[in-house]
């Protein structure tokens, strides 16, 4: 009867996005993470 806000957000998200959009989002997050952490790693290596 009383859904929490998190439950409602999950339900709304599931209704508005499909699997392809979800996969593209996670691939984008993965690529951005590799670029950011790779840049940090290379920057630290160049300092030393």
C-alpha positions in Angstrom: 0.0 0.0 0.0 2.7 2.5 0.9 5.5 2.2 -1.6 8.8 3.9 -0.7 10.2 6.5 -3.0 13.0 4.1 -4.1 10.5 1.5 -5.1 8.5 4.0 -7.1 11.6 5.3 -8.9 12.6 1.7 -9.8 9.1 1.0 -11.1 9.0 4.3 -13.1 12.5 3.7 -14.5 11.6 0.2 -15.6 8.6 1.5 -17.5 10.4 4.2 -19.4 13.7 2.5 -20.4 14.3 -0.7 -22.3 17.2 -3.1 -22.1 19.1 -1.5 -25.0 19.1 1.9 -23.3 20.2 0.4 -20.0 23.1 -1.4 -21.7 24.2 1.7 -23.5 24.1 3.7 -20.2 26.2 1.1 -18.4 28.7 0.9 -21.3 29.0 4.7 -21.2 29.6 4.7 -17.5 32.3 2.0 -17.9 34.0 3.9 -20.7 33.9 7.2 -18.7 35.3 5.4 -15.7 38.2 3.9 -17.7 39.0 7.3 -19.2 39.0 9.1 -15.8 40.9 6.5 -13.9 43.3 5.9 -16.8 44.0 9.6 -17.0 44.6 9.8 -13.3 47.0 6.8 -13.5 48.9 8.2 -16.4 49.2 11.6 -14.7 50.6 10.1 -11.5 53.1 8.0 -13.6 54.3 11.1 -15.5 55.0 12.9 -12.2 57.2 10.2 -10.9 
